[in-house]
Amino acid sequence: MARSLFTRFSPIGLDLGSHSFKAVQLKQSRTGWRVAASVSLSRLSPDAPIDESEIERLQGVLDRRGFLGRDI
């Protein structure tokens, strides 16, 4: 499905929790805002400090799940 160049998407909302990462992005439609993409991702090492590999994993999931842009 082609996306219009004038479609407005919100920044990506992130919750970087100790047990999971959650993300949501909204899309503006004629009738208001609606959820365009969302994900909940279990952490591989709960309660551990967030490391570069987990951020790269999250970025890959966001790309595959249809999140647009890099604004958070």
C-alpha contacts under 8 A as a table, 3 or more apart, distances in Angstrom:
res1	aa1	res2	aa2	distance
3	R	7	T	7.08
4	S	7	T	5.36
7	T	27	K	7.35
7	T	28	Q	6.77
7	T	29	S	7.73
8	R	27	K	5.85
8	R	28	Q	5.35
9	F	25	Q	7.01
9	F	26	L	5.70
9	F	27	K	4.50
9	F	28	Q	6.28
9	F	68	L	7.53
10	S	25	Q	5.81
10	S	26	L	5.20
10	S	27	K	6.34
10	S	28	Q	7.97
11	P	25	Q	6.47
11	P	26	L	7.84
11	P	69	G	7.50
11	P	70	R	7.49
11	P	71	D	4.86
11	P	72	I	4.84
12	I	23	A	6.63
12	I	24	V	5.86
12	I	25	Q	4.90
12	I	26	L	7.92
12	I	67	F	7.54
12	I	69	G	7.98
12	I	70	R	7.45
12	I	71	D	6.14
12	I	72	I	4.46
13	G	23	A	5.38
13	G	24	V	5.21
13	G	25	Q	6.26
13	G	72	I	5.80
14	L	21	F	7.26
14	L	22	K	5.78
14	L	23	A	4.57
14	L	24	V	6.88
14	L	72	I	7.02
15	D	21	F	5.69
15	D	22	K	5.05
15	D	23	A	6.37
16	L	20	S	6.73
16	L	21	F	4.73
16	L	22	K	6.64
17	G	20	S	5.20
17	G	21	F	5.64
17	G	22	K	7.85
18	S	43	R	7.58
18	S	46	P	5.62
18	S	47	D	4.74
18	S	48	A	7.27
19	H	42	S	6.20
19	H	43	R	5.50
19	H	45	S	7.82
19	H	46	P	4.69
19	H	47	D	6.32
20	S	40	S	6.75
20	S	41	L	5.44
20	S	42	S	4.27
20	S	43	R	4.93
20	S	46	P	7.54
21	F	40	S	5.75
21	F	41	L	5.08
21	F	42	S	6.39
21	F	43	R	6.85
21	F	58	L	7.89
22	K	38	S	7.56
22	K	39	V	5.66
22	K	40	S	4.36
22	K	41	L	6.24
23	A	38	S	5.50
23	A	39	V	5.37
23	A	40	S	6.60
24	V	35	V	7.18
24	V	36	A	7.71
24	V	37	A	5.69
24	V	38	S	4.26
24	V	39	V	6.64
25	Q	35	V	6.09
25	Q	36	A	5.67
25	Q	37	A	5.31
25	Q	38	S	6.45
25	Q	67	F	6.77
26	L	33	W	6.20
26	L	34	R	5.43
26	L	35	V	4.48
26	L	36	A	5.01
26	L	37	A	7.00
27	K	33	W	5.56
27	K	34	R	5.48
27	K	35	V	6.18
27	K	36	A	5.38
28	Q	31	T	7.93
28	Q	32	G	5.67
28	Q	33	W	4.39
28	Q	34	R	6.47
29	S	32	G	5.16
29	S	33	W	5.87
29	S	34	R	7.22
35	V	38	S	7.26
36	A	67	F	7.81
37	A	65	R	6.73
37	A	66	G	6.29
37	A	67	F	6.03
38	S	65	R	7.62
39	V	62	L	7.79
39	V	65	R	7.60
41	L	58	L	7.81
43	R	46	P	5.53
43	R	54	E	7.70
44	L	54	E	7.91
45	S	48	A	5.73
50	I	54	E	6.45
50	I	55	I	7.44
51	D	54	E	5.55
51	D	55	I	6.62
52	E	55	I	5.13
52	E	56	E	6.22
53	S	56	E	5.10
53	S	57	R	6.14
54	E	57	R	4.96
54	E	58	L	6.15
55	I	58	L	5.04
55	I	59	Q	6.16
56	E	59	Q	5.04
56	E	60	G	6.26
57	R	60	G	5.21
57	R	61	V	6.36
58	L	61	V	5.14
58	L	62	L	6.17
59	Q	62	L	5.14
59	Q	63	D	6.23
60	G	63	D	5.17
60	G	64	R	6.24
61	V	64	R	5.11
61	V	65	R	6.01
62	L	65	R	5.16
62	L	66	G	6.45
62	L	67	F	5.42
63	D	66	G	5.59
63	D	67	F	5.76
63	D	68	L	7.54
64	R	67	F	7.69
